[in-house]
Every structure is written in C-alpha cells, then in structure tokens.
Amino acid sequence: MSRAPDASSLRLPGPWTHRAVSANGIRLHVAECDGGGPLVVLLHGFPEFWWSWRHQLPALAAGGYRVVAADLRGYGESDKTPRGYDLWTLAGDVAGLIRALGESRAHLIGHGWGGLIAWTVTALHPRLVLSLTALAAPHPLAVRSAVARDPRGQGLATARYVAAFQLPRWPERSLRRDGGARVARILSAWSGPEWQASEDFAEAVGHYRRAIQVTGVVHSALEYYRWAARSQLRAEGRRFAAAAARIPTVPVLQVHGALDPCVLVPTAAASRRWAGAAHELHVMAGTGHFPHEERPAASTALLGGFLSSS
C-alpha cells in the first residue's frame, strides 16, 4: 500500500502566503494575497481545497482586496476533527476565521459546499458579512425544497452521488483507490467539455487526486454529505431550516453553470425566495459545476464587478 501524501504537499507555491489560523477551536490553513482593502474570504467545495481559487486569489488582490482562501474543516492542512461537519459548526468556523484575521466584516465567496456555508454564515452571523457570492450553490433551503418538489430532476441529480456517500467505509475506499482515480471521474462528470480539454484541467485533476488521499480528508469530506442527508430526518434539520431562513440584507450574487449536473439551474433560481432584495443570478453557458475554474476570467470579472458595487 502506498503511503498517503502529507498535507504539507498541498501548500502549493504562488503569489500568496500560507499560514495557519486558530478559529472556532480548530486550526485552519489559509492562503492569502493582500491587496490592502476589505477582506474577501474564499470557500472551496468538494472534492477540492484552497487551490481551487488559484485564479481569483491574485486577481482580486490586484483589485485592492485582502483575499484569503481557506481549507475547510477536514480538508487540506486544516484540522480533521472527529465531528463538526454540520452547517452550524462550519458557519462558526468561518465566523471565527473572520474575527481571527482581525476583521469585523468580510465579503464571502463560496463554491459548492463552500457556498452553502457562506449562505449559512450570512443567515446566522449577518453582522460579519458585507456581501455573499455563491457559485454552484443554491440556498440550502432551495436544495431541500427542490429535492422534494422535483424528485425526477433535482431529486435524482442529488441521489446520484449523495445516496452512495451515506454508506459506511465503502465510499472512503472508493475515493482513495488507485491514487484517487474516482476524483478524476467526478471532475469529468461534473464539468463542461471545454475545461476538460485544457491543461489546467489536467493539472487540477492531479492536485485533487493527491488531496483526497491525505489522511483523514476523504472521511471528513463525506461527513458533510452524511450530515446533510441525516439531518433531514431529525429535529436538528428542522431547527437549521428555521435558522437558515433569515433573509440577507446584503447583496447576493449567484453564479451557476448551465450544464451543472449536480445542482440544476431551476434549483439555483429558486434561491431567490431566500436571497433578499439585492439578488442577481448569472448563468454561464457551456459551464458545469466549477465556474471559477472552468471560466476563470469571466468568473473573476463577475466577482470583481460585484465586489466593487457592494
């Protein structure tokens, strides 16, 4: 059996600095580009780590922002705790990170699970948020509603991967097997064809395959999905739904791929009910589940324009 990669191997070089920040009782790894202005916190999704924001980190810093991309709890060099993979706790991680960075408020930008966390921070810790951008991430209650309302559409799209992730042990072995080969298949299945044909995609696949093999990462990543499914059957899920329903008072931007097979465009559009008055949805043609990686220039331009107007 080959040895698992060390988490430090994910501290990839670039025009950013790496450090650990203590927040919410754990240690979070962050990569930072400081343009001297307001704080922008970038939150990645599955099956990625901070590096998914490699295009946006320097570009947004050049626009005058202090930009911080974090490894979520359980990913990369951040702590892999035995529990805490519920949206309550994950939102607390981000709230604690903003404070630990010495800031009173931040612009939040999240993709996938990072976007769900950003929606939750905005609902539970509204005084910390300047604006919210969610890429491939509808409001948590929009996803919940769509799965029940549209079982043959969003329900089936969700079940294709979430159901298998509920099994014990097998999903972990499946994702680690053959050097993380299943991660490559997931990235291909979830993304648009143009990115798949690029050198950038090949590089991303290599890094994400290595990242999922770091000890503790795959189990932690799957615990996000397990909590999401199981909470629907528990009182905790009802309490979370009530808390997350708080309408934002800050500007909200959604960026979504027209070809996203995981979260359908109608589900993203349904977020409008929980997004507040200053809400905008931008759907990118020919794009799958990873807009910021598949179309980095267009995505970064959208983000920069939104931040400057927020």
C-alpha positions in Angstrom: 0.0 0.0 0.0 1.4 3.4 -1.0 2.0 6.0 1.7 -0.6 8.8 2.0 0.6 12.2 0.8 1.5 14.7 3.5 -0.9 17.6 3.9 2.1 20.0 3.5 2.4 18.9 -0.1 -0.8 20.9 -0.8 1.0 24.1 0.2 1.5 24.9 -3.4 3.7 27.9 -4.3 2.4 31.0 -6.0 1.8 34.8 -5.4 0.3 34.0 -2.0 1.4 33.3 1.5 0.4 30.3 3.6 -0.3 30.2 7.3 -2.4 28.6 10.0 -5.2 30.5 11.8 -6.9 29.4 15.0 -10.6 29.8 14.8 -13.7 28.2 16.5 -11.4 25.8 18.4 -9.6 24.4 15.4 -6.7 25.3 13.2 -7.5 26.3 9.6 -4.9 26.6 6.8 -5.3 29.7 4.6 -3.5 31.1 1.5 -3.6 34.9 1.4 -3.0 37.6 -1.2 -3.2 41.0 0.5 -4.2 43.9 -1.7 -4.7 46.2 1.3 -8.5 46.6 1.2 -11.6 44.9 2.6 -11.4 41.2 3.4 -12.7 38.6 0.9 -12.9 35.0 2.2 -13.0 32.2 -0.4 -14.5 28.9 0.5 -14.0 25.8 -1.7 -16.2 22.8 -2.5 -15.9 19.1 -2.9 -13.5 17.4 -3.9 -11.1 20.4 -3.8 -9.1 22.5 -1.4 -7.9 26.2 -1.2 -6.1 25.9 -4.5 -9.4 25.9 -6.4 -9.2 29.7 -6.1 -5.7 29.9 -7.7 -7.1 32.2 -10.4 -9.1 34.5 -8.1 -6.6 35.0 -5.3 -4.1 37.2 -7.1 -6.7 38.8 -9.5 -9.0 40.0 -6.6 -6.0 41.2 -4.6 -4.9 43.2 -7.6 -8.3 44.9 -7.4 -7.5 46.1 -3.9 -8.9 43.4 -1.6 -7.3 41.3 1.1 -8.1 37.8 -0.2 -8.0 34.7 1.9 -8.7 31.2 0.6 -9.3 28.7 3.4 -9.1 24.9 3.6 -12.4 24.0 5.1 -12.6 21.8 8.2 -11.4 18.4 7.3 -9.6 19.4 4.1 -6.0 20.1 3.1 -3.9 21.3 6.1 -6.9 22.2 8.2 -7.8 20.1 11.3 -9.6 16.8 10.7 -11.9 16.6 13.7 -14.0 13.6 14.6 -17.2 15.7 14.4 -18.3 19.3 13.4 -19.3 18.7 9.7 -22.7 20.3 10.1 -23.5 23.7 8.7 -24.0 25.2 12.2 -20.3 24.4 13.1 -18.9 25.1 9.7 -20.5 28.5 9.7 -18.9 29.0 13.1 -15.5 28.2 11.6 -15.9 30.9 9.0 -17.2 33.4 11.5 -14.3 32.7 13.8 -11.9 33.0 10.9 -13.1 36.5 10.0 -12.6 37.6 13.6 -9.2 35.8 13.9 -8.0 37.6 10.8 -8.6 40.9 12.7 -11.6 42.0 10.6 -15.1 42.9 11.7 -16.8 42.0 8.3 -15.9 40.2 5.1 -17.2 39.5 1.6 -17.9 35.8 1.4 -17.4 33.8 -1.9 -18.2 30.1 -1.8 -18.4 27.3 -4.3 -20.4 24.1 -3.7 -20.2 23.2 -0.1 -18.3 26.5 0.5 -21.3 28.3 -1.0 -23.7 26.5 1.3 -21.5 27.5 4.2 -21.5 31.1 3.0 -25.3 31.2 2.8 -25.4 29.9 6.4 -22.9 32.4 7.7 -25.0 35.2 6.2 -28.1 33.9 8.0 -26.5 33.0 11.3 -23.8 35.7 11.6 -25.2 38.6 9.5 -23.2 41.3 11.1 -20.0 39.7 9.8 -21.0 39.7 6.1 -20.5 42.5 3.6 -21.8 40.5 0.6 -22.4 37.0 -0.5 -21.4 35.2 -3.7 -22.4 31.6 -4.2 -21.1 29.6 -7.1 -22.9 26.3 -8.0 -24.5 26.7 -4.6 -28.2 27.4 -4.2 -29.6 28.4 -0.8 -29.7 25.3 1.5 -33.4 25.5 1.7 -33.8 25.8 -2.1 -31.9 22.5 -2.4 -34.0 20.9 0.3 -37.2 22.1 -1.4 -36.2 21.1 -4.9 -35.3 17.5 -3.9 -38.8 17.0 -2.5 -40.7 19.0 -5.2 -38.8 17.7 -8.2 -37.8 14.1 -7.5 -37.1 13.3 -11.2 -35.0 16.4 -11.6 -33.1 17.7 -8.6 -34.0 14.7 -6.5 -32.4 12.3 -9.0 -29.4 14.6 -9.6 -28.7 14.7 -5.8 -29.3 11.0 -5.3 -26.8 10.0 -8.0 -23.9 10.9 -5.6 -25.3 11.7 -2.2 -27.0 8.3 -1.7 -23.9 6.3 -2.2 -21.9 8.6 0.1 -24.2 7.5 3.0 -22.7 4.0 3.1 -20.1 3.2 5.7 -16.5 2.8 4.7 -17.0 1.9 1.0 -17.1 5.5 -0.3 -13.9 6.2 1.5 -12.1 3.3 -0.1 -13.6 4.1 -3.5 -12.3 7.6 -3.5 -8.8 6.7 -2.3 -8.4 3.7 -4.6 -6.0 3.8 -7.5 -4.5 7.1 -6.4 -7.8 8.9 -6.2 -8.9 7.9 -9.7 -12.5 8.3 -8.9 -11.9 12.0 -8.2 -10.8 12.4 -11.8 -14.0 10.7 -12.9 -16.1 13.0 -10.7 -14.4 16.1 -12.1 -15.0 15.0 -15.6 -18.7 14.1 -15.0 -19.4 17.3 -13.2 -17.6 19.8 -15.5 -18.2 21.2 -19.0 -16.3 19.9 -22.0 -14.1 22.9 -22.7 -12.3 22.8 -19.3 -11.8 19.0 -19.7 -9.8 19.6 -22.8 -7.4 22.0 -21.2 -4.0 21.7 -19.5 -5.5 23.5 -16.5 -7.9 20.6 -16.0 -5.2 18.0 -16.2 -3.2 19.9 -13.5 -6.3 20.3 -11.3 -7.1 16.5 -11.5 -3.5 15.7 -10.3 -3.7 18.1 -7.3 -7.3 17.0 -6.3 -6.4 13.3 -6.6 -3.5 13.8 -4.3 -5.6 16.0 -1.9 -8.3 13.3 -1.4 -5.6 10.8 -0.3 -4.3 13.0 2.6 -5.1 11.1 5.8 -8.5 12.0 7.2 -9.6 14.1 4.2 -11.9 11.6 2.5 -13.8 10.7 5.6 -14.2 14.3 6.6 -15.4 15.3 3.2 -18.1 12.6 3.2 -19.3 13.6 6.6 -20.6 16.8 5.1 -22.9 14.8 2.9 -23.9 12.4 5.6 -24.9 15.2 7.9 -26.9 16.9 5.1 -28.9 13.7 4.5 -29.4 12.5 8.0 -30.4 16.0 9.4 -33.4 15.9 7.2 -34.9 13.1 9.4 -34.0 14.7 12.7 -35.2 17.7 14.8 -31.8 19.3 14.1 -32.8 19.6 10.5 -36.0 21.5 11.3 -34.1 23.8 13.6 -31.5 24.5 11.0 -34.2 25.2 8.3 -35.8 27.8 10.6 -32.4 29.5 11.4 -31.2 29.5 7.7 -34.5 31.1 6.5 -33.3 34.5 7.7 -33.3 36.8 4.6 -30.0 38.5 3.8 -29.8 42.3 3.9 -26.6 42.3 1.9 -26.1 42.0 -1.8 -26.2 38.4 -3.1 -24.7 37.1 -6.4 -25.2 33.6 -7.7 -23.0 32.2 -10.5 -24.2 28.9 -12.0 -23.2 26.7 -14.8 -25.9 25.9 -17.4 -24.5 22.4 -17.6 -24.2 21.7 -13.9 -25.4 18.1 -13.4 -25.3 18.3 -9.6 -27.4 21.4 -8.9 -29.8 22.2 -11.6 -30.4 25.8 -12.8 -34.1 25.9 -11.6 -32.9 24.9 -8.1 -30.4 27.8 -8.2 -33.1 30.2 -9.4 -35.4 29.1 -6.6 -32.9 30.6 -4.1 -34.4 34.0 -5.0 -37.1 33.3 -2.3 -34.3 33.4 0.4 -31.9 35.8 -1.2 -33.3 39.2 -0.3 -33.9 42.3 -2.5 -30.4 42.8 -3.8 -30.1 39.5 -5.6 -28.6 38.6 -9.0 -28.3 35.2 -10.8 -25.8 34.8 -13.6 -26.0 31.5 -15.6 -22.8 30.7 -17.6 -23.4 28.8 -20.9 -21.3 25.7 -21.6 -20.2 25.5 -18.0 -20.6 22.7 -15.4 -20.2 22.6 -11.6 -16.9 24.6 -11.4 -17.5 28.1 -12.9 -14.5 29.7 -11.3 -12.2 27.0 -12.6 -13.8 26.3 -16.0 -14.1 30.0 -16.9 -11.7 31.8 -14.6 -11.5 35.1 -16.5 -15.3 35.5 -16.9 -15.9 34.4 -13.3 -13.3 36.7 -11.8 -14.7 39.6 -13.8 -18.2 38.9 -12.4 -16.8 38.7 -8.9 -14.7 41.8 -9.1 -17.6 43.8 -10.6 -20.0 42.6 -7.9 -17.5 43.3 -5.0 -16.9 46.8 -6.3 -20.6 47.6 -6.3 -21.4 46.0 -2.9 
